[in-house]
Amino acid sequence: MSRAHEDILSAPTPAAWVDAAVERWPELLLDHAACEKKAASTALALMFSYPEDRPLSAALARLAREELRHFERVQALLHSLGVPCERRKPGRYAAGLRAALRTTDPGRKLDLLLAAALIEARSAERFRLLAPRLPGELGRLYAQLERAEARHFERYVQFARLEAEADWRARLRALAAREAELATAPDTELRFHSGAPVLHANNSLQANPQGGLRLPGRVTRA
């Protein structure tokens, strides 16, 4: 499979992040569920912001439905694995990337499309890295999601090119540099799009070597 989605990333995911994500997969999966909802809401927000762009709206309607199906699959997996629901604060990644975007047009639409493409590309890269190291159904799901996120990346890039054929590449390089900083710099939290974690928070969920899920004070069997 082509990895064109990884070609736009300015830096690869740190190995330390992958190791931590494999070890602490329950909290990763909780954040992943939130990311799927956010991906759907991003597509819908673009539709509302640019209703005059009918081809974009049609494509994003399909994309939003697919992201919500992904959310449903992650939710079902959380339930089947016995991972309890937990409200989690967003990490720094999305807010940091959003702060680099232009807030008015012309320029805003292109930046929103490119930011979405970068997020999808990073997601696809991390699904590829995680899939062979995660067991059973979780590994299979992530292998499938890599292909879906790569398709989403391609759609966002396609519309970015239509929006600004002359300068989308230069703008992409600038935003990719910021995205790489956010995805690789040391981070105090583990999130699906965080950098390499520098510590385990006291209230983090962690994988139990005996096959269950370890929480503070008790063990819940998957």
N, C-alpha and C positions, 0 to 999 in steps of 0.2 A: 504494500500500500504506500502511496506517495506520502511524504511527510512535509508537504509544502507549508502546512500550518506551523511547523517548527522553524522553517527558514526565516520567518518574520520575527522570531524572538531574538532579542539581542544577547541573551545569556541563557544557558540551560538551567534547569532546576538543580539546586545543590543536592548532592548525594545524602547529606545529613538530613535534609527535609524528607527524602524518600524513606530513610531508615526510621525516622520518628513517626512518619505516617503509617508505616507498616506495623510498628509496635503499638501505636495508639489509634488503631483503626476505628474504634467506636466513636471517639470524639470527632475524628475526621469525617465519618459517615453522617454524623449529626450536622456538621457544617455543610457537607455536600448537599443535604436536603434543602438547606436554606439557599444555597447557590442556585439550585434548579428553579426555585420560586423566583429568585431575583432575575435569572435569565429570562424567564417568561415575562416578568414585569418590565424589563428593559425593552423587549420587543414591542410590548403593548404601548409603552410610553412613546416610542418612536412613531408608532402608528398614529397616536393622538397628536403628536407634534407636527407631523407632516402628512395630513390626510389627502392632500392634493397629489401625492406621489402614489398612485394606485398600484403600480407593480411592486413597489416596496411594501405597501400595506398588505397585499395579497401574500407575498413571501413571508412576511413577519407573522401573519396570522397562523400560517402553517407551522412556522418555527415555534411560536408560543405554545401551540397545542402539543408539539413534541416535547418541549421542555417540561410541561406539566405532566405528561405521561412519564417522563423520567423521574419527576418528583414522586409520583405515585409508586413507581417501582422502588425507589429508595425508601420511602415510607414503609412499604410492605416488607422490605428486607430488614429495616430497623426493628419492626415488630417481630418478625420470625426469629431474629437473632437475640431477642430479649434486651435490646438497648432501650433504656427508659428515655422518655422525652425530657429535654433540658433546654431551657431558653438560653441562647448564647449571644453574646455581644458580637457585632461585626468586627472583623479585623481591619487593619489599616489599608489593605490593598485597594479595595474599590474606591474608598474616599480619596486615597492618595492619587490614584489614576484620574479620578473625576476632577481633582483640583488642577490638573494640567490641561484640561479641555477648555476651548473657547466657549464663552457663554452666550454669544449672539451670532446671528448669521449676517454675512456669509462666514462660514467656517465652522459653526456649531454642528451642523448636520454631518459634515465630513468627520469631525472629531468623534462624534458619538458612534458613527459606523466603525471607525478604525479602533476605537476603544473596545467596542463589542467584539471585533475580530481578534484583537489581542487576547482578550479574556477567553474566548473560545479556543484559540490556539494554545494558550497555557493550559487550559483544562485538558485538551486532547493529549498534549505532551505528558501531563501527569497521569492521566489514565493509562497511557502506554507504559510508563515506568512502574506503575503500581500493579497492573493486572497480573503479571506473572508471579508476583510475590505475595498475593493475597489468596486465601484459600477458597475453594468451592464456588458457591454462587456469587460471592462478592467479586472474585477475580474474573469470573465470566461476565458479570455485568459491566465491569470497568473496561474489559476488552471491547464490548459492544458500544459502550459510550464513547470510546476514543473515535470510532468511525463517525458517530453522529456529530460530535463536536467539530471534527474536521470538516464535515459538510457545512455546518453552521458558519465556521470561519470563512469558507469559500463564498458563501452567500453574502456575508457582510462585506468582504473585499470586492465582490462583484459590484455591489451598489456604491461602494466608495469610489471605485474607478469611474462609474457613470457620473458621479457627483463632481469629480474634479480630476479629469484625465491627466491634466498637465502636472499637478503637484501632489497627488495623493501619496506617492512613494516617499517624497521628502518629509511630508507630515507624519507618515507612518514611522519612519526612522526616528523621528524626534520623540514620538509617544512610546515607541518600543524601548527606547533607552530608559525612560521613566518607569515603564512597566517592569523592566529587568531589575532595576534597583529595588522596587517593592517586593519582587518575587524571590530575591536572593539575599538581601541584607538580613543579618541576624534579627530574630523576632522573639518576643517574650511569649507569644501565643502560637498554638498550632491551629492553622486554618487551611482550607483547601488551597488557597492562593497565598499563603504566608511565606515568609522566608524561613530559613533553617531555625528551628526553635532553640533558644539558649538555655531554657530550663523547663521543668515540668511544674505547672501551676498546682497548688495543693489540692484543688478541687477538680483536677483533670480526670477524665475517664482513661483507663489504661487497659491494654490487653492482658488477660490472664493466661499464663503459659499452660494452665490445665484446661483451657478451652472455653472458660466462661468470660464474664466481663467484670473487672474489678472496679468497684466504686469505694469511696471512703467508708469504711466500717462494715461493708458487707459484700457478698459475691452473688451475682445473679447469673444463673446458668443460661447459656444460649439454647 
